[in-house]
Amino acid sequence: MKLLLDANISWRITKLIENDFPDCFHSKDIPVNQPAKDLEIWDYARKNSFTILTHDDDFEKLLLLKGVPPKVIILKTFNKNTKQIAELLISKREIIESFVSNDELMILEIY
């Protein structure tokens, strides 16, 4: 399962979740001009089979406009620090895996 974290999520999370999500990358690490724009992140995720992980509702709009791939996971985790978000993702790993593998689903919101 390949996750691509949007710029609005701390890059530090990749280190905290790498055992549970080994194919996790941050948008700062993709080969585009930085900071990566939403559309660049979208295109990279589509071409490289990533699911986008974000706090940004703009990816929901892109999903509705362009369709899948990529799939989008939107974190609705306001006022949580990096460690808490990492713990939440790890606790939701089975749900995330199920979402990514289900071809009928396009978007997942995590609270």
VMD Tcl script that builds the backbone (N, CA, C; Angstrom):
set m [mol new atoms 333]
animate dup $m
set s [atomselect $m all]
$s set {name element resname resid chain x y z} {
  {N N MET 1 A 0.853 -1.167 0.000}
  {CA C MET 1 A 0.000 0.000 0.000}
  {C C MET 1 A 0.901 1.233 0.000}
  {N N LYS 2 A 0.744 2.044 -1.009}
  {CA C LYS 2 A 1.601 3.211 -1.184}
  {C C LYS 2 A 0.838 4.486 -0.819}
  {N N LEU 3 A 1.335 5.183 0.193}
  {CA C LEU 3 A 0.724 6.435 0.618}
  {C C LEU 3 A 1.639 7.595 0.275}
  {N N LEU 4 A 1.047 8.663 -0.245}
  {CA C LEU 4 A 1.773 9.899 -0.525}
  {C C LEU 4 A 1.174 10.997 0.334}
  {N N LEU 5 A 1.968 11.509 1.269}
  {CA C LEU 5 A 1.494 12.529 2.200}
  {C C LEU 5 A 1.593 13.906 1.562}
  {N N ASP 6 A 0.524 14.630 1.665}
  {CA C ASP 6 A 0.461 15.999 1.171}
  {C C ASP 6 A 1.371 16.892 2.018}
  {N N ALA 7 A 1.712 18.038 1.477}
  {CA C ALA 7 A 2.602 18.984 2.160}
  {C C ALA 7 A 2.035 19.463 3.495}
  {N N ASN 8 A 0.723 19.425 3.661}
  {CA C ASN 8 A 0.123 19.915 4.900}
  {C C ASN 8 A 0.179 18.895 6.040}
  {N N ILE 9 A 0.805 17.762 5.793}
  {CA C ILE 9 A 1.034 16.758 6.829}
  {C C ILE 9 A 2.541 16.688 7.063}
  {N N SER 10 A 2.941 16.657 8.304}
  {CA C SER 10 A 4.357 16.666 8.634}
  {C C SER 10 A 5.101 15.490 8.002}
  {N N TRP 11 A 6.256 15.771 7.437}
  {CA C TRP 11 A 7.099 14.724 6.859}
  {C C TRP 11 A 7.585 13.757 7.937}
  {N N ARG 12 A 7.572 14.201 9.181}
  {CA C ARG 12 A 8.040 13.349 10.282}
  {C C ARG 12 A 7.161 12.109 10.470}
  {N N ILE 13 A 5.928 12.191 10.023}
  {CA C ILE 13 A 5.018 11.054 10.163}
  {C C ILE 13 A 5.527 9.844 9.390}
  {N N THR 14 A 6.195 10.065 8.273}
  {CA C THR 14 A 6.686 8.925 7.490}
  {C C THR 14 A 7.612 8.045 8.321}
  {N N LYS 15 A 8.425 8.649 9.170}
  {CA C LYS 15 A 9.328 7.871 10.031}
  {C C LYS 15 A 8.558 7.127 11.127}
  {N N LEU 16 A 7.496 7.733 11.620}
  {CA C LEU 16 A 6.727 7.129 12.713}
  {C C LEU 16 A 5.852 5.962 12.256}
  {N N ILE 17 A 5.483 5.943 10.978}
  {CA C ILE 17 A 4.579 4.895 10.490}
  {C C ILE 17 A 5.245 3.931 9.513}
  {N N GLU 18 A 6.541 4.070 9.296}
  {CA C GLU 18 A 7.203 3.286 8.255}
  {C C GLU 18 A 7.118 1.772 8.473}
  {N N ASN 19 A 7.016 1.303 9.704}
  {CA C ASN 19 A 6.882 -0.142 9.937}
  {C C ASN 19 A 5.520 -0.661 9.494}
  {N N ASP 20 A 4.490 0.155 9.648}
  {CA C ASP 20 A 3.133 -0.250 9.270}
  {C C ASP 20 A 2.779 0.134 7.838}
  {N N PHE 21 A 3.407 1.196 7.349}
  {CA C PHE 21 A 3.173 1.688 5.989}
  {C C PHE 21 A 4.539 1.898 5.318}
  {N N PRO 22 A 5.196 0.801 4.907}
  {CA C PRO 22 A 6.568 0.922 4.407}
  {C C PRO 22 A 6.702 1.708 3.100}
  {N N ASP 23 A 5.667 1.761 2.303}
  {CA C ASP 23 A 5.723 2.510 1.043}
  {C C ASP 23 A 5.057 3.869 1.191}
  {N N CYS 24 A 5.486 4.596 2.181}
  {CA C CYS 24 A 4.919 5.911 2.487}
  {C C CYS 24 A 5.960 6.979 2.150}
  {N N PHE 25 A 5.539 7.974 1.378}
  {CA C PHE 25 A 6.433 9.061 0.989}
  {C C PHE 25 A 5.758 10.395 1.260}
  {N N HIS 26 A 6.566 11.411 1.405}
  {CA C HIS 26 A 6.050 12.768 1.598}
  {C C HIS 26 A 6.188 13.528 0.288}
  {N N SER 27 A 5.284 14.459 0.057}
  {CA C SER 27 A 5.306 15.231 -1.190}
  {C C SER 27 A 6.606 16.020 -1.361}
  {N N LYS 28 A 7.298 16.312 -0.268}
  {CA C LYS 28 A 8.573 17.034 -0.385}
  {C C LYS 28 A 9.644 16.174 -1.046}
  {N N ASP 29 A 9.402 14.855 -1.125}
  {CA C ASP 29 A 10.386 13.934 -1.677}
  {C C ASP 29 A 10.108 13.517 -3.119}
  {N N ILE 30 A 9.048 14.041 -3.711}
  {CA C ILE 30 A 8.769 13.667 -5.099}
  {C C ILE 30 A 9.505 14.615 -6.041}
  {N N PRO 31 A 9.834 14.149 -7.240}
  {CA C PRO 31 A 10.649 14.946 -8.162}
  {C C PRO 31 A 9.862 16.012 -8.924}
  {N N VAL 32 A 9.427 17.028 -8.191}
  {CA C VAL 32 A 8.775 18.203 -8.785}
  {C C VAL 32 A 9.339 19.434 -8.094}
  {N N ASN 33 A 9.096 20.609 -8.677}
  {CA C ASN 33 A 9.517 21.834 -8.004}
  {C C ASN 33 A 8.808 21.929 -6.664}
  {N N GLN 34 A 9.561 22.285 -5.640}
  {CA C GLN 34 A 9.015 22.352 -4.280}
  {C C GLN 34 A 8.753 23.792 -3.883}
  {N N PRO 35 A 7.729 24.066 -3.125}
  {CA C PRO 35 A 6.758 23.096 -2.610}
  {C C PRO 35 A 5.840 22.584 -3.724}
  {N N ALA 36 A 5.518 21.316 -3.638}
  {CA C ALA 36 A 4.687 20.679 -4.655}
  {C C ALA 36 A 3.265 21.251 -4.613}
  {N N LYS 37 A 2.737 21.521 -5.771}
  {CA C LYS 37 A 1.354 21.994 -5.889}
  {C C LYS 37 A 0.414 20.784 -5.875}
  {N N ASP 38 A -0.829 21.032 -5.502}
  {CA C ASP 38 A -1.807 19.943 -5.409}
  {C C ASP 38 A -1.882 19.130 -6.697}
  {N N LEU 39 A -1.922 19.802 -7.836}
  {CA C LEU 39 A -2.052 19.098 -9.107}
  {C C LEU 39 A -0.808 18.255 -9.408}
  {N N GLU 40 A 0.360 18.731 -9.014}
  {CA C GLU 40 A 1.590 17.950 -9.196}
  {C C GLU 40 A 1.572 16.698 -8.314}
  {N N ILE 41 A 1.106 16.863 -7.091}
  {CA C ILE 41 A 0.973 15.723 -6.182}
  {C C ILE 41 A -0.022 14.721 -6.767}
  {N N TRP 42 A -1.132 15.231 -7.261}
  {CA C TRP 42 A -2.165 14.393 -7.869}
  {C C TRP 42 A -1.595 13.591 -9.036}
  {N N ASP 43 A -0.923 14.275 -9.951}
  {CA C ASP 43 A -0.381 13.606 -11.128}
  {C C ASP 43 A 0.669 12.568 -10.756}
  {N N TYR 44 A 1.526 12.897 -9.807}
  {CA C TYR 44 A 2.549 11.952 -9.372}
  {C C TYR 44 A 1.903 10.716 -8.742}
  {N N ALA 45 A 0.906 10.944 -7.897}
  {CA C ALA 45 A 0.204 9.823 -7.257}
  {C C ALA 45 A -0.477 8.940 -8.300}
  {N N ARG 46 A -1.107 9.553 -9.272}
  {CA C ARG 46 A -1.794 8.793 -10.321}
  {C C ARG 46 A -0.803 7.950 -11.118}
  {N N LYS 47 A 0.295 8.542 -11.533}
  {CA C LYS 47 A 1.280 7.850 -12.371}
  {C C LYS 47 A 2.044 6.765 -11.615}
  {N N ASN 48 A 2.122 6.888 -10.296}
  {CA C ASN 48 A 2.947 5.968 -9.508}
  {C C ASN 48 A 2.150 5.127 -8.514}
  {N N SER 49 A 0.840 5.056 -8.703}
  {CA C SER 49 A -0.052 4.191 -7.914}
  {C C SER 49 A -0.025 4.467 -6.413}
  {N N PHE 50 A -0.033 5.747 -6.049}
  {CA C PHE 50 A -0.112 6.141 -4.650}
  {C C PHE 50 A -1.544 6.509 -4.289}
  {N N THR 51 A -1.873 6.370 -3.010}
  {CA C THR 51 A -3.081 6.945 -2.424}
  {C C THR 51 A -2.629 8.201 -1.704}
  {N N ILE 52 A -3.344 9.302 -1.904}
  {CA C ILE 52 A -2.968 10.577 -1.293}
  {C C ILE 52 A -3.561 10.665 0.112}
  {N N LEU 53 A -2.725 11.074 1.054}
  {CA C LEU 53 A -3.139 11.308 2.434}
  {C C LEU 53 A -3.012 12.795 2.697}
  {N N THR 54 A -4.095 13.439 3.123}
  {CA C THR 54 A -4.110 14.892 3.215}
  {C C THR 54 A -5.063 15.392 4.294}
  {N N HIS 55 A -4.917 16.656 4.632}
  {CA C HIS 55 A -5.910 17.382 5.425}
  {C C HIS 55 A -6.744 18.284 4.507}
  {N N ASP 56 A -6.355 18.375 3.270}
  {CA C ASP 56 A -6.822 19.377 2.317}
  {C C ASP 56 A -8.055 18.910 1.542}
  {N N ASP 57 A -9.160 19.638 1.683}
  {CA C ASP 57 A -10.386 19.313 0.946}
  {C C ASP 57 A -10.249 19.542 -0.557}
  {N N ASP 58 A -9.197 20.248 -0.993}
  {CA C ASP 58 A -9.013 20.474 -2.427}
  {C C ASP 58 A -8.816 19.157 -3.178}
  {N N PHE 59 A -8.257 18.162 -2.517}
  {CA C PHE 59 A -8.081 16.870 -3.179}
  {C C PHE 59 A -9.416 16.171 -3.385}
  {N N GLU 60 A -10.373 16.433 -2.525}
  {CA C GLU 60 A -11.723 15.893 -2.739}
  {C C GLU 60 A -12.312 16.500 -4.011}
  {N N LYS 61 A -12.088 17.782 -4.218}
  {CA C LYS 61 A -12.570 18.451 -5.434}
  {C C LYS 61 A -11.881 17.886 -6.673}
  {N N LEU 62 A -10.574 17.668 -6.591}
  {CA C LEU 62 A -9.853 17.063 -7.717}
  {C C LEU 62 A -10.380 15.661 -8.012}
  {N N LEU 63 A -10.679 14.921 -6.981}
  {CA C LEU 63 A -11.211 13.571 -7.142}
  {C C LEU 63 A -12.550 13.609 -7.874}
  {N N LEU 64 A -13.407 14.535 -7.490}
  {CA C LEU 64 A -14.711 14.648 -8.144}
  {C C LEU 64 A -14.563 15.107 -9.596}
  {N N LEU 65 A -13.577 15.957 -9.851}
  {CA C LEU 65 A -13.336 16.469 -11.197}
  {C C LEU 65 A -12.667 15.448 -12.102}
  {N N LYS 66 A -11.670 14.757 -11.594}
  {CA C LYS 66 A -10.832 13.899 -12.425}
  {C C LYS 66 A -11.087 12.406 -12.239}
  {N N GLY 67 A -11.743 12.019 -11.145}
  {CA C GLY 67 A -11.972 10.606 -10.874}
  {C C GLY 67 A -10.711 9.908 -10.393}
  {N N VAL 68 A -10.836 8.611 -10.163}
  {CA C VAL 68 A -9.696 7.833 -9.691}
  {C C VAL 68 A -8.976 7.204 -10.873}
  {N N PRO 69 A -7.740 6.824 -10.750}
  {CA C PRO 69 A -6.866 7.052 -9.601}
  {C C PRO 69 A -6.369 8.492 -9.567}
  {N N PRO 70 A -5.802 8.894 -8.480}
  {CA C PRO 70 A -5.553 8.196 -7.229}
  {C C PRO 70 A -6.749 8.287 -6.291}
  {N N LYS 71 A -6.730 7.444 -5.293}
  {CA C LYS 71 A -7.693 7.526 -4.207}
  {C C LYS 71 A -7.196 8.570 -3.214}
  {N N VAL 72 A -8.108 9.042 -2.365}
  {CA C VAL 72 A -7.762 10.098 -1.412}
  {C C VAL 72 A -8.243 9.725 -0.016}
  {N N ILE 73 A -7.354 9.899 0.953}
  {CA C ILE 73 A -7.703 9.761 2.368}
  {C C ILE 73 A -7.573 11.146 2.980}
  {N N ILE 74 A -8.674 11.638 3.537}
  {CA C ILE 74 A -8.672 12.963 4.155}
  {C C ILE 74 A -8.705 12.795 5.668}
  {N N LEU 75 A -7.705 13.360 6.318}
  {CA C LEU 75 A -7.654 13.342 7.778}
  {C C LEU 75 A -8.450 14.512 8.320}
  {N N LYS 76 A -9.424 14.215 9.126}
  {CA C LYS 76 A -10.224 15.242 9.796}
  {C C LYS 76 A -9.793 15.270 11.260}
  {N N THR 77 A -8.512 15.459 11.452}
  {CA C THR 77 A -7.900 15.354 12.780}
  {C C THR 77 A -7.367 16.709 13.212}
  {N N PHE 78 A -8.233 17.573 13.587}
  {CA C PHE 78 A -7.833 18.905 13.982}
  {C C PHE 78 A -7.257 18.881 15.396}
  {N N ASN 79 A -6.255 19.706 15.622}
  {CA C ASN 79 A -5.620 19.855 16.936}
  {C C ASN 79 A -4.941 18.585 17.434}
  {N N LYS 80 A -4.443 17.762 16.521}
  {CA C LYS 80 A -3.657 16.591 16.912}
  {C C LYS 80 A -2.217 16.823 16.477}
  {N N ASN 81 A -1.293 16.397 17.317}
  {CA C ASN 81 A 0.114 16.561 16.961}
  {C C ASN 81 A 0.563 15.403 16.070}
  {N N THR 82 A 1.805 15.476 15.618}
  {CA C THR 82 A 2.343 14.489 14.688}
  {C C THR 82 A 2.276 13.073 15.248}
  {N N LYS 83 A 2.663 12.901 16.495}
  {CA C LYS 83 A 2.646 11.571 17.111}
  {C C LYS 83 A 1.221 11.026 17.195}
  {N N GLN 84 A 0.269 11.871 17.551}
  {CA C GLN 84 A -1.124 11.427 17.651}
  {C C GLN 84 A -1.676 11.024 16.286}
  {N N ILE 85 A -1.312 11.766 15.248}
  {CA C ILE 85 A -1.775 11.423 13.902}
  {C C ILE 85 A -1.163 10.098 13.468}
  {N N ALA 86 A 0.120 9.909 13.746}
  {CA C ALA 86 A 0.777 8.641 13.404}
  {C C ALA 86 A 0.098 7.475 14.119}
  {N N GLU 87 A -0.192 7.640 15.398}
  {CA C GLU 87 A -0.868 6.590 16.158}
  {C C GLU 87 A -2.252 6.302 15.595}
  {N N LEU 88 A -2.964 7.339 15.190}
  {CA C LEU 88 A -4.288 7.161 14.595}
  {C C LEU 88 A -4.190 6.368 13.290}
  {N N LEU 89 A -3.240 6.724 12.439}
  {CA C LEU 89 A -3.071 6.008 11.178}
  {C C LEU 89 A -2.750 4.540 11.415}
  {N N ILE 90 A -1.873 4.275 12.355}
  {CA C ILE 90 A -1.514 2.888 12.664}
  {C C ILE 90 A -2.728 2.127 13.189}
  {N N SER 91 A -3.528 2.775 14.016}
  {CA C SER 91 A -4.721 2.118 14.559}
  {C C SER 91 A -5.779 1.863 13.476}
  {N N LYS 92 A -5.743 2.625 12.412}
  {CA C LYS 92 A -6.715 2.494 11.309}
  {C C LYS 92 A -6.127 1.736 10.116}
  {N N ARG 93 A -5.021 1.088 10.309}
  {CA C ARG 93 A -4.315 0.428 9.207}
  {C C ARG 93 A -5.204 -0.547 8.437}
  {N N GLU 94 A -5.947 -1.395 9.135}
  {CA C GLU 94 A -6.807 -2.369 8.447}
  {C C GLU 94 A -7.874 -1.668 7.615}
  {N N ILE 95 A -8.444 -0.611 8.147}
  {CA C ILE 95 A -9.458 0.156 7.402}
  {C C ILE 95 A -8.832 0.778 6.161}
  {N N ILE 96 A -7.635 1.329 6.316}
  {CA C ILE 96 A -6.943 1.946 5.190}
  {C C ILE 96 A -6.608 0.899 4.129}
  {N N GLU 97 A -6.109 -0.248 4.546}
  {CA C GLU 97 A -5.793 -1.320 3.599}
  {C C GLU 97 A -7.041 -1.780 2.847}
  {N N SER 98 A -8.137 -1.934 3.562}
  {CA C SER 98 A -9.393 -2.344 2.945}
  {C C SER 98 A -9.867 -1.298 1.933}
  {N N PHE 99 A -9.762 -0.034 2.306}
  {CA C PHE 99 A -10.140 1.062 1.406}
  {C C PHE 99 A -9.303 1.041 0.133}
  {N N VAL 100 A -7.991 0.944 0.283}
  {CA C VAL 100 A -7.094 0.982 -0.869}
  {C C VAL 100 A -7.361 -0.186 -1.815}
  {N N SER 101 A -7.683 -1.343 -1.280}
  {CA C SER 101 A -7.881 -2.525 -2.122}
  {C C SER 101 A -9.287 -2.622 -2.732}
  {N N ASN 102 A -10.221 -1.791 -2.277}
  {CA C ASN 102 A -11.589 -1.844 -2.782}
  {C C ASN 102 A -11.736 -0.891 -3.971}
  {N N ASP 103 A -11.925 -1.455 -5.165}
  {CA C ASP 103 A -12.005 -0.654 -6.385}
  {C C ASP 103 A -13.255 0.220 -6.462}
  {N N GLU 104 A -14.230 -0.019 -5.637}
  {CA C GLU 104 A -15.469 0.755 -5.679}
  {C C GLU 104 A -15.400 2.035 -4.857}
  {N N LEU 105 A -14.381 2.165 -4.004}
  {CA C LEU 105 A -14.271 3.332 -3.130}
  {C C LEU 105 A -13.257 4.328 -3.667}
  {N N MET 106 A -13.544 5.625 -3.457}
  {CA C MET 106 A -12.667 6.676 -3.967}
  {C C MET 106 A -12.072 7.542 -2.860}
  {N N ILE 107 A -12.816 7.706 -1.778}
  {CA C ILE 107 A -12.388 8.632 -0.734}
  {C C ILE 107 A -12.681 8.038 0.642}
  {N N LEU 108 A -11.776 8.295 1.563}
  {CA C LEU 108 A -11.931 7.839 2.945}
  {C C LEU 108 A -11.645 9.018 3.848}
  {N N GLU 109 A -12.535 9.250 4.791}
  {CA C GLU 109 A -12.310 10.281 5.792}
  {C C GLU 109 A -11.992 9.584 7.119}
  {N N ILE 110 A -10.942 10.060 7.773}
  {CA C ILE 110 A -10.545 9.510 9.060}
  {C C ILE 110 A -10.669 10.600 10.113}
  {N N TYR 111 A -11.398 10.295 11.184}
  {CA C TYR 111 A -11.621 11.254 12.279}
  {C C TYR 111 A -10.852 10.855 13.503}
}
mol reanalyze $m
mol bondsrecalc $m
mol representation Tube
mol addrep $m
